[in-house]
Amino acid sequence: MASLDGKMLRVVSGLSLVAERGQVTALLGANGAGKTTTLECAQGLQKRTGGSISLLGADPDTAGAELRARVGVMLQDGGLPPSARPIPLLRHVAGMYKSPMDVDALVERLGINQFSRTGVRRLSGGQKQRLALAAALVGNPEILFLDEPSAGLDPQSRQMVFELIAELRDAGMGIVLTTHLMDDAERLADYVYIIDRGHNVAEGTVAELLRHDHSADSGASDRTLYFDAPAGLDFTGVIGAGLSITESRSGSYAITGAITPADLAALTAWWAERNIMPASLRLESRSLEDVFLDISGRDLR
């Protein structure tokens, strides 16, 4: 529940999830689905009005400093003091813990030395994200909460953060994250919860979710074959029943449906008969974004 103009609004209800050590657990949902509220309640940053939460065996609402010392939190807005400089800030935070990570190693790994002389308020969005991640990690936590960790990151920083998350997971840390980027979740997550209107509507490994048929119109075996060839080709009688073909722009085609090896053989034979060599060719399965949209809908919230 949350307060809105003096009234109580039910934000999260009927939601149940488990995050294990040594795995990345991802919470996916549209804006307002309840992801951030769920994390804040799990961290003890927001009081809940019902239900139960166990974080490392304790209730975060009533636990003290001993529990908080075992938990790392990266908030969506960073929560960093605007006048601080990155390295002194990290050393200050590290000094609050009994067994912190090596600050210099963390600074080097996240490239913070590149902007160490700049105050927090002058950092770019991606630089603030890297610093916020370092602040969440410097206490050497057992569990790490990340709210939109790749927001604002350039491709190089994003790759580095992904590699670090994978290493921490492999070392036994439990990591819980939210993201709007489905390819991030598909790449990082060991287990996924899809949240809609405050409760989880689907869960499983990425492979399990991709195999699951969530609607009568979307088969788990659906694939899309993309290729570039001469414009205006007529594929009548070439592709099998149940498949659809579109030409999104001149010469760029997409065949969608339960594509079989026989369909591919028929198509390539048709190309060979006409001496057509596609300039590009790729076959893609259903993505986690397809599954998410099937479940949560395609309307704006």
C-alpha positions in Angstrom: 0.0 0.0 0.0 1.2 3.6 -0.7 -0.3 6.9 0.3 -1.7 9.1 -2.4 -3.4 12.5 -1.4 -4.1 11.0 2.0 -5.6 7.8 0.6 -4.1 4.4 0.6 -3.4 2.9 -2.8 -2.8 -0.8 -3.2 0.4 -1.0 -5.2 1.5 -4.6 -4.7 -0.9 -7.5 -3.8 -0.7 -11.2 -4.4 2.9 -11.2 -5.3 5.2 -14.0 -4.3 8.8 -14.6 -5.3 12.0 -16.3 -4.2 15.5 -15.2 -5.1 18.3 -17.7 -4.6 22.0 -17.2 -3.8 24.2 -17.7 -6.8 21.6 -16.6 -9.4 20.3 -13.4 -11.0 16.6 -13.0 -10.4 14.9 -10.4 -12.7 11.6 -8.6 -12.1 10.0 -7.4 -15.3 7.0 -5.2 -15.7 5.5 -2.1 -17.3 5.8 1.3 -15.6 3.7 1.2 -12.4 3.6 -2.6 -12.2 5.1 -2.6 -8.7 8.7 -3.6 -9.4 10.4 -0.7 -7.5 7.9 -0.9 -4.6 8.6 -4.6 -4.3 12.3 -4.0 -4.1 12.0 -1.2 -1.6 9.8 -3.4 0.6 12.3 -6.3 0.3 15.1 -3.9 1.3 13.2 -2.4 4.2 13.2 1.0 2.6 9.4 1.1 2.5 7.0 -0.2 5.1 4.5 -2.8 3.9 1.0 -3.1 5.3 0.7 -6.8 4.9 2.4 -10.0 3.8 5.7 -11.4 4.8 9.3 -10.9 3.6 12.4 -12.9 4.6 15.7 -11.4 3.6 18.7 -13.6 4.6 16.5 -15.1 7.2 15.3 -11.9 8.8 12.4 -9.4 8.3 13.8 -6.2 6.8 11.2 -4.1 8.5 12.5 -5.0 12.0 16.1 -6.1 11.4 19.0 -3.8 12.4 22.4 -2.9 11.1 23.7 -6.5 11.1 21.3 -7.4 8.2 21.8 -4.2 6.3 25.6 -4.8 6.4 25.0 -7.9 4.3 22.8 -6.2 1.7 23.9 -4.0 -1.2 21.3 -1.6 -2.8 21.5 0.4 -6.0 18.5 2.7 -6.2 16.9 3.9 -9.5 17.8 7.5 -8.7 21.3 6.6 -7.4 20.8 8.4 -4.0 24.3 9.8 -4.2 25.3 13.1 -2.4 25.6 15.7 -5.1 28.6 17.5 -3.7 30.8 14.4 -3.1 33.6 13.2 -5.3 33.6 9.5 -6.3 36.6 8.0 -4.6 36.3 9.8 -1.3 32.7 8.8 -1.2 33.5 5.1 -1.8 36.2 5.2 0.9 33.7 6.7 3.3 31.1 4.1 2.5 33.7 1.3 2.7 34.7 2.5 6.2 31.2 1.6 7.5 31.7 -2.1 6.9 33.8 -4.8 8.6 35.0 -6.5 5.4 34.6 -4.1 2.5 35.8 -4.8 -1.0 39.1 -3.3 -2.2 38.1 0.2 -3.2 41.0 0.7 -5.6 40.2 -2.5 -7.4 36.5 -1.6 -7.6 37.4 1.9 -8.9 39.6 0.3 -11.6 37.1 -2.3 -12.6 34.3 0.2 -13.1 36.4 2.8 -14.7 35.6 5.4 -12.0 39.2 6.7 -12.1 38.3 8.3 -15.4 36.0 10.8 -13.7 37.3 10.7 -10.1 37.9 14.5 -9.9 34.4 15.3 -10.9 31.6 16.0 -8.4 28.6 13.7 -8.4 26.3 16.5 -9.6 28.4 17.0 -12.8 28.6 13.3 -13.7 26.7 11.9 -16.7 23.9 9.5 -16.2 26.0 6.5 -17.0 28.9 7.7 -14.8 26.4 8.0 -11.9 25.2 4.5 -12.5 28.7 3.1 -12.4 29.4 5.0 -9.1 26.1 3.9 -7.6 26.9 0.2 -8.5 30.3 0.6 -6.8 28.7 2.1 -3.7 26.3 -0.9 -3.6 29.1 -3.4 -3.9 31.8 -1.8 -1.7 30.4 -3.3 1.5 30.9 -6.8 0.0 27.2 -7.8 0.3 25.7 -11.3 0.2 22.7 -10.1 -1.8 22.6 -7.2 -4.3 19.5 -5.3 -5.3 19.8 -3.4 -8.6 17.0 -1.1 -9.9 17.5 -0.5 -13.6 21.3 -1.1 -13.5 22.0 -0.5 -17.2 20.0 2.8 -17.5 22.1 5.4 -19.2 25.1 3.2 -19.8 27.0 3.4 -23.1 27.7 0.0 -24.8 31.2 -0.4 -23.3 30.0 0.3 -19.8 27.0 -1.9 -20.2 29.2 -4.8 -21.3 31.5 -4.3 -18.3 28.6 -4.2 -15.9 27.2 -7.4 -17.4 30.5 -9.2 -17.0 30.8 -8.0 -13.4 27.3 -9.1 -12.5 28.0 -12.6 -14.0 31.2 -12.9 -12.0 29.4 -11.9 -8.8 26.7 -14.4 -9.5 29.2 -17.2 -10.2 31.0 -16.3 -6.9 27.7 -17.1 -5.0 26.1 -13.6 -4.6 22.4 -13.4 -4.9 21.4 -10.6 -7.3 17.9 -9.2 -7.8 17.3 -6.7 -10.5 14.6 -4.8 -12.3 14.9 -3.7 -15.9 12.8 -2.4 -18.8 15.3 -3.8 -21.3 14.2 -7.3 -22.3 17.5 -8.2 -24.0 19.3 -7.4 -20.7 17.0 -9.8 -18.8 17.3 -12.4 -21.5 21.1 -12.2 -21.3 21.6 -11.9 -17.5 18.7 -13.6 -15.7 18.7 -17.1 -14.3 15.1 -16.7 -13.2 12.4 -14.2 -14.3 9.2 -12.9 -12.7 6.9 -10.9 -14.9 4.8 -8.5 -12.7 1.6 -6.9 -13.8 -0.6 -4.6 -11.6 1.2 -5.6 -8.4 1.2 -9.4 -8.7 3.4 -11.9 -10.6 1.6 -13.3 -13.7 4.4 -15.5 -15.0 7.7 -16.9 -13.9 10.4 -19.3 -14.9 13.8 -19.5 -16.5 14.2 -17.6 -19.8 14.1 -20.8 -21.7 10.9 -21.9 -19.9 9.2 -18.6 -20.7 10.2 -18.7 -24.3 8.8 -22.2 -24.6 5.5 -21.3 -23.0 2.5 -20.5 -25.2 0.8 -17.6 -23.4 -1.9 -16.9 -26.0 -3.8 -18.8 -28.6 -2.2 -16.6 -31.3 1.4 -17.1 -30.4 3.0 -20.5 -30.6 6.2 -21.3 -28.7 7.7 -22.6 -31.9 7.2 -19.3 -33.8 10.3 -17.9 -35.5 11.1 -15.1 -37.9 13.3 -15.4 -41.0 14.7 -12.1 -42.1 16.4 -11.7 -45.5 17.3 -9.0 -48.0 16.6 -9.8 -51.7 15.4 -8.0 -54.8 12.3 -5.9 -54.1 8.7 -6.9 -55.1 9.1 -10.7 -55.1 5.9 -12.7 -55.2 6.1 -15.7 -52.8 2.7 -17.0 -53.5 2.8 -20.9 -53.2 6.3 -20.8 -51.9 5.9 -20.5 -48.1 3.8 -23.0 -46.1 0.4 -22.6 -44.7 0.3 -20.7 -41.4 3.3 -18.6 -42.3 3.1 -14.9 -43.1 5.5 -12.7 -45.1 6.0 -9.0 -45.1 8.2 -6.6 -47.0 8.8 -3.9 -44.4 10.8 -1.8 -46.8 12.0 -2.3 -50.4 13.8 -5.6 -50.6 13.6 -6.4 -46.8 11.5 -9.4 -46.1 10.3 -11.2 -42.9 8.6 -14.7 -42.8 7.0 -15.4 -39.4 5.4 -18.5 -38.0 6.3 -22.1 -37.1 9.0 -22.3 -39.8 10.1 -25.9 -40.5 13.2 -27.3 -42.3 10.9 -28.1 -45.2 9.9 -24.5 -45.4 13.5 -23.5 -45.6 14.3 -26.1 -48.2 11.4 -24.9 -50.4 12.4 -21.3 -50.1 16.1 -21.9 -50.9 15.1 -24.1 -53.9 12.9 -21.3 -55.2 15.8 -18.9 -54.8 18.1 -21.3 -56.7 15.6 -21.7 -59.6 15.7 -17.9 -60.0 19.4 -17.4 -59.3 18.5 -15.2 -56.3 21.2 -14.9 -53.6 20.0 -13.0 -50.5 22.3 -10.2 -49.4 21.6 -11.1 -45.7 19.8 -13.9 -43.9 19.0 -14.6 -40.2 16.6 -16.7 -38.3 15.3 -15.6 -34.9 13.2 -17.3 -32.3 10.6 -15.6 -30.1 12.3 -13.2 -27.7 11.6 -12.5 -24.1 10.1 -9.2 -25.2 7.6 -11.0 -27.3 6.6 -13.1 -24.3 6.4 -10.0 -22.1 4.1 -8.2 -24.5 1.9 -11.3 -24.9 1.4 -11.4 -21.1 1.3 -7.7 -20.2 -0.4 -6.5 -23.3 0.7 -3.9 -25.9 -1.3 -0.9 -24.7 0.5 2.0 -23.1 0.1 2.3 -19.3 
